[in-house]
């Protein structure tokens, strides 16, 4: 778990719990929220608004504070049990009367928000799967029905309505192995049939809700991925040790047939075991191999030590038979904190005569940012988040749900998807499950497998692949592609260094010299006893920051930056310098951490050249863009070169969009849907012509990213600039914005907007897309300056040339600009 908003109460409480003493924060400021302020300016006396009133101090709302609400004439509302907050409906006059009290800290509008777990189940296609009447098991949507999933975690709160014991959580085990309490070797013991085993952290209940919560306390709004699955909680408390988790594996093996255990979800990591090779003798690897051999799919979180290379938290997450999950957000991006592997690193091990290949990378990516799920009733962590949760969900849901971020949230999402797949076919092996997940994943633009695995999970396609084994998926994924053009890289320099930190005074930092031919700079550190973050500042002043070495985040930290020639500055900062919380408003310190020298590892990677680009001349104006697009795998060359000046064909655009624009695979797979399409392009063309193709379109309800008629695709026709504007903007899921456009198409030059002279040549349904492509800097306009013999000032005219055909070089330029958006 990663609490992305390390601020106010949560930050302070977490640090105090870690044994740190900080100066108090003066965060109190009388404020009327911006939304309610705007609404009140136009309100009538009869209008009522849902607002959240927060009082000064930290005590719960008592009779004295409640009298302020009542004296304003407000009769009803919901008050929180621990925090000084109450949600009410009130008129303008009532709000103003309450706000006048010196005991009121703020009044905030209870605005509807989209930060929900149903956003997670939308982007991965779980919601689409449920809605598809053609995908049913015994007349019912797939829900993981009958599949036992072990939550090997801090425990599960079976008193929560979404994961009720013994109906939904079918077994709940309390187990904690304290070796210091034992005077002799005894069999492992645990207590079964416990209503609530999540008595400290709240982490396991949140995980259980993501896997299979039924959403009972929110009318289904925060339903998990596989609400039909049988949850088995194995809780060892908030502080886990390896022996505790091994106990969970052991329990799953011992009771596999009692509860049809087919999946075990593990959202923990060993931050002292980062950057290490897979070791088959690790006890965790021994345990998970036995589980895999017995038909149990093992799922791990990748870790929260990103964004640098080699930050996966545990060699056991690299086992060939486990699924390791990176964290993405709900728009299809990779979370900055998500742990990465090492490019090209792996090996082969022999286990019982079987040759198995391991790779240092995640398997797949799933939602792990701002995920709402079950709040444990006795959770100390959840209590700290009440204030933030009241800002992002309905006040009546706050007692039952909380928002967390981390790969801890991504792993159970995949565990739920695996349960759906096993319901569709219980005979699947770990190899088949892992292959299907990867072959149905969606490419993530500009990211490679060592960062995100095969890409973003697609539950809809995965279950479809299980149900209809005749469909061939995977032909559009980067993981299965043999690229004709590639960037060739090597390690230019790799060395150990130190960077000093002091809470006061000038931290000059450590200098790193980067040569012009370098392409990437990476710095990492393993910090077990300090609250440090690293930052890199480029010669031009760009700053890149790492995660923070905190007990709840992990001790391995790393930062990666695109290389820029010159002298870089590496600095260490205390938590106040990187967390985003102003714990030192006077600026007299460098943040809070213990002074000392931090050992770091510096790695500089350089690009040695490119394959497949021999026909791109050294003076070609798009050469740098082509190389950038190739290095980020946004485009590919043909078998006979890149052919930069050849016109881009529609079938090539389909291929490039699936490669680098975040387009989901089609469930038609490689079926030939258009009579004029060659089979080699059918998978890409089916993908770009399906409804809801853009990964960013989480509801999967927008028009395709390429337009066509019902029977013909015209694959060898050239692509116009207007058509390209449509495809790239639609891939950003901006259909609604484009559709609302009206008026003239304009472009900015020297802080002035100029109207396109040729806008009449652009079809009406594409005008909004052209405007957005210009505003986002994806495509350019063409300027001409005319000045007559007697004109005092020149006249600037602008054209878009929407009917002009796009070359392959043109697309590489646009794709690079698109990627930056």
N, C-alpha and C positions, 0 to 999 in steps of 0.2 A: 504494500500500500504506500502511496505517496500523497501526502496532503499538499496539493499545489498551492493553496493559499496559506502560506506560513505567516500568519499575521495575527495581530492583537492577542486574544486569549489563547488561541491554539499554539502560537509560537512560544509565548511565555510559559505556558503550562508544560509544553514538551521539553523546554530547556531546563526548567526547574526540576522536572522529573529526571533529567539527565545529570543532575548535580551541578548545574550552572547557576550563578547568581548574576542577575542583570538589573540595571537601573530600571525604575518603574517608567511606564509609558504614559504620557499625557495625551490620550487619544480622544478625550471628550471634546465635543464641539457641537454646539446647538445648531441643528440643521433640519431644514424641511427638504425632503427629497426632491430632485429636479422634476420628476414626472408629476408628482402631486402638486408641486408649485405651479407647473404649467396648466394642469387641469383646473386648479382653483381660480385662475385668472379669468376663466370663461364659465365658471359654474353658476348655476342659479340657486336659489334658496332651497329648492326641492331636490337637487341632485345629491346622491349619496355615493360614497367611495369606500372601497376596501382599503384600509390602511393598517400599518403596524406601528404601534406606539412603543418606543423604547425609553425607559426611565433611567435617570442617573444611578450610578452605583452598580453593584453586582447581585444584590439580593433579589429574590423572587418577588413578584407582585403581591403586596400585602394589602390589608384593608385601607391603609392610609393612601397608598398609590391608587387603589381601585376607586377611592372616593373622587379623585380628579376626573376619572372617566365618567363616573355616575353623575357628578355635579354638572357636567356638560349636557346631560340628558341622554347619554348613550346607555342602553339597557343591556345589550348582549355583546358577546365576544368570546374569544378563546385566549386564555393566558397560559404561558409556558410555566412549567413547574420549577425550573431552576434559574432561568434567565429573566431579567426585568422587562419582559415584553408581553404585549397583549395585542391581538388582532381584533379589529372592530370594523363596523360599517358606520359611517358618520357623514353628516352634512358639512358644508363649508364652515358654517358658524360654529358647529361643534368642534371641528378640527382646529379652528383658530382659538377657541376657548381653551382647549386642552394644551395647545402649543404654547400658550401664554404662561403656563406654570413653569416655575424655575426648576421643578423636579423632572421635567421632560427633556430628554436628550435629543430625540429625533422623532419625526413622523415620516414614514416611508410608504409609498404606494405599493399595494400588493399586486404587482403587475404580473400578467401571464408570461411565462417563460418557456423556452424549448429545451432547457437543460434537464433532460429526463433520461431514464433508462430505456424508454421506448424509442428514443433516438438511437440508442445502441442497437436495438433489435431491428430498427429500420435499415441502418446502413449495411448490416450483414445479411439482410434478406430474410430474417426470421419472420417478420411481420408479413412479408410477401408470401412466404411458404404457408403460413396459416390461412391466408386469404385465398389461396389457389385451390379451387374445388376439385381440380384434376389430380391433386396430390393428396391422397387420403389413405389412411390405414384403418380398415374396417369401418369406413364411413366417417372417421374422425381425423382432424388435422394432426400431423405429427407433433408429439409433445414429449418424447422420451419415455412414453408410458411403459412402466414395468422395469425400466433400466435402473439398477442401483448405482448411485454415484457417492463415493466417499469424499467428504470434505475433511481433509487432513490439515487441521488449522487450530486456531485458538479455542474453538468450540462453536456450538450452534445454539441459539436461543429458540428452543422449541415452543416457547410460550407466544412467539410472534404469530399473528394470524396468517401471514404469508407462508410460513414454514412450520406449521403446527405439528407438534408431536402428540400422539403417535400416528396421526393420519397421513401427514406428508413427510415429515422427518420420521422414518420408520424405526430408527434406532439412534440413540444419542448416548455417546460414551464419554465419560470423564476419566481422563488418564493423565497422570503427571509422574514422570520418573525422576525422582531426586536421589541420585546415587549416594549422596552424603548422608542420607537418612537410613541407609541399609547397613547392617553389620555383617550380613552374609549374602551369598548369591541366592536369590529367590525368583520364582517365576513372575513374569510381568503381571501386574494386577491392574484392574480398572473397574469402574462402576458403570454398569449399563442402565438403560431405562431412566435416564436423568432428563427432566423437562428442559432445563437450561444449563448447558455446560460452558456457555460463553460469558464468564463472570468477570472478565477484566477488560479485554481488548475491544470486542465488537467486530473484529476483523473477520472471523469465521462466519458469523451470521450474515454479514454483507456479502461474502463470497457465496454462501448457500442461497441467498436470495437471487443473485445473478444467475446461478445455475438453474434453479427450479422454483423460485418464489411464484405463487399463484396470483399475487397482486390483490389479495382479499381486502387489505386495508386501504386500497386506493382505487377500488372498483376496476381493477385490472390494469391501471395506468402504468404501474411499475412491475409488471409481470416479468419473470425471468425467461431464460431461453427455452428451457425444457420443463414446463410446469407439471408434466405428467411423470417426471422421474421420481424415484424413491431416494430420498436423501438419507445418508448415514453419516452422522456427525462423529468425528473422533477428535476430541478437544484436549489439548495439553496445556491450556492456559495461554496468556499473552506472551510469555517468554518461552520460546521454543528452543530445544536443543536437538541435535541430530538423533539422539536416542528416542526422543519423543516422537519424531516423525517416523522413525523406523517402527515404533510401536503401531503407528497408523497403518503402515504397509503390512505389518504382521497381522493386524486385525482384519484387514481386507482379505488377505489370503485365508485366514482361519475361517472367516464367516462368508466367504464368497458365495456359496450355494444357499446360504440362509436368506440372502437379500438380493440375489442375482447381481452381484457387484461386477460391473463391467468398466467403470471409469473411476479413477481416483484423481482428485484435483488438489494441487500443491502450490500454494502461493507464498513460498518462503525461499530464502536463498542464503548462501554463505558468502558474505562479502570479502572474507579473507581468502576465498578460493576463486579469485577472478583471474582471467588470462591464462589459466592452466589448461593443459591437455586433458582429454578424456582418459580416465583411469578405470579400467574394468574391475579393479580390486576395491574401489571405494565401496563401503558397505551399502550406501544408498543405491549405487549401480547394481550391486548384487541383488538387492531387494526388488528394484524395479524391473530387472531382467526376469526374475521369477514371476512377477505379476504379469509382465507382457507374455511370457510363455504360457500362462494360465488364462489368457484371453482378456486381461484387464488393461485398458488403455490408460497410460500414465501421462498426465498433463502438468507442466511446470510453467511458472512465470519466469520471464527472462531476467528480471531484475530492474532496479531503478537507478542504476549507476551511470546512465548515459550522460553526454551524448558521444563520448569518445569510443574508439576502437578497443576491443578486448575487455568488455565490461560485463559480460554475462556472469552472473553470481553463482558459480558452482560448476565444476566439471561434469557433475551428474546431469546437468541440463543439456549436455552435448551427446548423451547416449543415443545410439542409432534408433532405439525402440521407443524413445519418449518424444512427446510433442512439446516444444518450448515456444512460448507466446510472447511476442513484443506488443507494446501498447500503442494504439493509434487514437486519434481524436475522432469526433463524429463528423468531420468533413473529409476524412480520408488521409490526413497527414500523420506522420510518425511523431509521437510525443518526444519532446527533447530529453526527458529523463529515461526513456526506454533504453535498456542495455543492448549493446551491439556485440557482434562477434568480431572475427578477424578475417579479412578478405583472403580467400584461397586456402585458409588453414584447415587441416583435417588429417585423417589417417585411416588406416585399416587395422582392426584388431581381430584376433582369432579367439573365439570363445567356444569351447567344447567342439573344436574342429570346424566351426562356422566362421566364415570371413565376413565381417561387418564393417561398413564404412561409417565413420563419424565426421561431422562437420562442425566447425566453430561458428555457429550462426543460429538465430531463431528459426523455427519452422514456419511460422505464420504470424500475422498481426491481427489483433482484434481490439475492440473499443476498451480503452483504459483511462480515459480522461473525463472527469466530472460524471461518474456513473452513479446513479441513484439506486439504492437497494435497501434491504432491511436494516433497521437500526436495532441493535441489541438493547434490551431494557436495562441491563446493568453495565453498559459499556461506558468506561471513562473516556475513551477516545470520542465516542459519539456525543457525549455530553459537551465536550469542548467545541463541537461543530454546530451546535444548535443555532447560534447567532447567524452563521453563514447560511445554514440550510433554510432559515426563515426568509432569506432573501431570494431563494431560487425555487421554492415550491410553495404550494398552498399551505397556509398555516395549520390546517387540520391534518396535513400529512406529516408535518415535522416530527411529531412524537413517534412515528413508525418508520421513517425513512431518513437516510443520510446520504450525502454525496462524498465519494472518495475517488482518488485518482491513483493509478499505479499499474504496473503489470500484474499485480495481485488481482485486479479487476478484469484484466484481459484474459487471464488463464481460465477462470470459471466460465467465461463466455464460450470459449472453445470446448470446455468440458460439456457444456450444455448442447452445443452443436454435435459433438460426438454421440451424445445420448440420442439425439434425433436420428443420426445415421444408423445407430445400432438398433433402434426400433424398426427402421426400414429393413435392415438385414442384420440379424443378430450373429451371423456367421463371419462377419468381417474380422480380419486379423489386424494387428497393429500396423503392419506394412500397408495394407489396403486403406485403412483409415488415414494414415499419414499421406499416402499418395493422393487420395481423393481430395483431401483438404488443400494440398498444394496445387494440384492441377486445376482446381476450380477457383483459385484465388484471383483477386484483381490486382493487376500491376499498379504499383505506386510510383508516380513520376519521379525520376531523378534519384531513386533509392535502389540499392542493390541487395542481393540476398543476404549478405553478411550483416545488413542493418535490419531488414524487415522479413527475411525469409522469402517465401514465394509471393507474398503480398498480402492484401487485405482479405480476410475470410469472407466467403460467400456461402452462407448456410443454404440458401435456396438452390444454388447450383450443386452443392455437395449432396444434398438429399436427392435431388433429381438424378444425379449420377448414380447413386445407390439403387434407386428405384428402376431406372432404365439403363442397364449396363451396356446397351448398344451405343449409347452416346459416347463420343470421344472428346473429352475435355483436355485442356492443357496445351493446345497448339498455339494459343496466343500469349502464354506466360513467358516472361523473360527467363525463368528458371529452366525451361525446356528448349530455349532457342539457341541455335548456333549462329552468333552474329557474324556478318560478313565484314563489319568494320568495328574495331575495338581500339581503345586507348591502351597502350603498353606502359605499365608503371613498374617502378622498382623502389626499394628503400635507398634513399640517398645518404641518410645519416640516422644513426640511432645511438643514443648515449644517455647516461645518467647524470643528473645535475641536482641542485638544490635551489629552493627559493625561500627567502627569509620572510618571516611575519612578525610584526610587532603591533600591539594594539594602539600604540601612540607613536608619533614621530613620522618621518618620511620612509615609506617602504619603496625603495627605488626599483625593486624587482630584479629579475634576472634577464639578461639580454640573450636573444636567439637570433642568429644571423641566417637569413634565408636567401638562397641564390635565385637568380631569375628563372632557372629551369625547374624549380620546385613547383609542385602542384598542390600539396596538402601538408599541413602542420598538425601534429598530434602531441598532446602532453597528458600524461596520466600520473596518478599518485595513489598509493594505498595508505590511508590515514586512519589508524585505529583508535587514536586517543585525542582527537581534536575536532573542532567544528569549523573546518576550513573549506573554502572554495577556491578554484583557480580561475584566472582570467588571462586572456591573451589580447593584446592591443597591437594592431597592425601598424606599419609605417605611416599609413594614411589616416590612422585614428579610429579604425573600426574595432569594436570590442566584442569579444566572444567569451561567454562564461560557462563554467562547468556546473554540475550539480554540487550539492553541499555534503560534506562528510558529517552526517548526523546519525545518531543511533537508529532512528526510524527509517532512514534512507539508505544506509549502507556506507561502508568506509572506502570503497573504491570510487574515485572521481576522475573524470577525464574531460578534455575539451579538444575539439577538432575545428580547424578553420581552413578555408581555401588559401593557399599560399599566395603571398604578395612579397615581391623582392624587397629586401632591406632589413632593417633592424626591428625585431619584434620585442615587446616587453611582456614578460610573464610575471604575474603578481599573485600572491596569496592574499585572500581577504577573509575576515571573520564573517560570521553569519549576517551581521548588520550590513556588510558591504555587498552581499549578493542576494539576500532573501527578498528584497523588495520592500522590506519593512524598515521604516526610519526609526531605529532604536537609539540613534544618536543624532537628534536634530541639530545640535550645535556643531557637529562635524569635528569633534575633538578627538575622535578615535578612528581606527581603521576597521571597526567591527569587533565582535567578541569572539576571541579564541585565545588559546594559550600561545605565548610567544615562542619562537624557535625556528629551526631550519626544517623545511619540508622536503624530503627526497622525492624527486620527480623523474619520470622517464620521458625523454624527448625523441620523437620520431618524425623524420621529414621524408616525404614521398615525392618522387619526381616522375614526370611523364617522359618516356623515352621515345615516343613517336606513336604513330597510328597505323594500323593495318586497314586495307580496303579503301584508302583515300589517295591513292597514287595519282588519280586523275584530277585532283583538286590543285590547281596551280598555286604557286607561292604567292602570287599577287592577286589571287581571286578575292574580291571584296567581301565575300561571305566565309572565307576560310576559317577565321577564328570562331564564327558562329557554328559552322559545320563541326569543327573539332569539339566544341563545347557540347553540342547536341549529341554527338557520338559518345563522348566520355560519360554523359549522364544517361545514355541509352534511351534517348528520346526519339532517335531515328536509327536507320541502318542503311548500309550500302547495298547495292545489288551484287551479284556474283562477279560482275565485271567492272566494279568501281562505283563511286558514289553518283557519278553523272550529274554534277551540280546544276548544269544549265538545261537539262531535259525537263520538259513540263511534267508536273506531278499529276499522276492519274488517280482517278477516284478509288481504285482498289489499293493503291499505295497509301493514299490518305487514310483509308480504313485501317490499314496495317499500322501506320504510325500513330494513329489515335489510340488504338488498343495498347500500343507499346508505351507511350509517354504522356497520355492525357487523362489517365485514370478512368478507363472505360471497363465496365463489368463484362465478363464473358456472357455470351448468350446461352440460354438453356437449349437452344436448337443445336448447340455444339457445331459439328462440321456438316450438318445437313445442308444440302443445296436448296436454298429458299428462293433464288431468283434464276430464271431460265438462262440468263446470259452470264452467269458467274462461274469462273473456274474453281474447282474443288480446293485448290491450294489457298485460295483467298476466302473461302466460304465462312470459316470461323470468325475472321476479323469483320467481314461484312455483316454477318448475322449479329455480331456484338454492337456495331455502331448503328444498326437500323432497328434495334429493339427499344421499346418504351423504357424510360428510366435507366438509360445506359450509363449516365455519368455517375461515378462513385459519389460525388458530392451531393447528388440528388438523393438524399437519404430515404425519402418517401417512395422513390422509384416510380414517379408518376409523370415525369416530364417527357416531352417528345424526344425522338432519337437524336443522336448527335450528327447524323447525316440524313438528309432528306432524299426520298426516292418515291417512285410509284409502287403499286402493289405487286407487280410482276417483274419489272426490269430494274436493274441497278446501274447499267451503263458503266461497267468497271473501267473501261479504257478511255473514257472521256476525260478531258482536262478539267482541273479544278480552278474556278475563278476566285478572285480575291473576296468577293462578297460571300461566296459559299464557304470559303475558309474562315471568314469572320464568324459566320453562323456556327460552324463546327467547334471552333475553339471556345467561343463564348458559351455555347450550350454545354460544353464539357466542364465549364465552371459552374454549371447549374444556375445560370442567371436568366433563365427563360422568362420568369415573371417580370424581372426588371426590363428586359428587352421588349416585352409585349406592351408595356405601359408607355413606351417612347412615343412622343409626338413632336411635331415641329420640324425645324431644320436640323440637318446633320452638320455639326460644327467640329472644328479642331482648334486646339490652343497653339498659338505661336506668339512668343514675346508677351506673354500674359494677356493676350487678346484672343477672342474666339472669332474664327473666320468660318463662314458658311461654305460648304462644298458647292462648287459650280456645277458638278455633274450628279448631284444627289437624285435628280429625276430619273437617272438611268438605273438606280438601285431599286429592286422590287420592294414594295411596301412591307412585306413580311420579314425582310432582312434589314431594314433601316435601323431598327433598334440594336441589332447585333453589330452592325458596322459602327454605330456610335459608341458602343461599349468597347469594341476592339480598338478604336482610336483613343478613347479615354484611358483604357488600361495600358496603352502603349504596346499592345500585341502586334498591331499592324500600323503602318505609317501612311500619311497622306503625302501628296506631291505638291510643292509650292512653286509658284512662278511669280516673278516680280516684273512688272511692266511700268515703264515710265515714258510718257510721250515727250516730245521735244520741248514743249512749253509747260509740262506739269511740274508743280513745285514739290510734290511728294509722289513716290512710286505707289502703284496699286498692286496689292498682293492677292493672287488668286490661288485657290486650292482645289485639287481634284483627288478623288479616291481611285478612279479607274477600276471600278468594281467588276467589269467584264473581262479585265485583263487576266490571262492565265498565270498560274503560280508555278514557278520552277521548284525543283527539289532543294536548291539553295535557298530560295525564298522561304520555303517551309522550315528549313533549319533555323533561319533567323527568327521566324515567328514562334517556333517551338521553344526556343531559348527564352524569348520574352514571355511566352505563356508560362513557362516553368517558374519564372521569377514572380509570377502572380499567384 
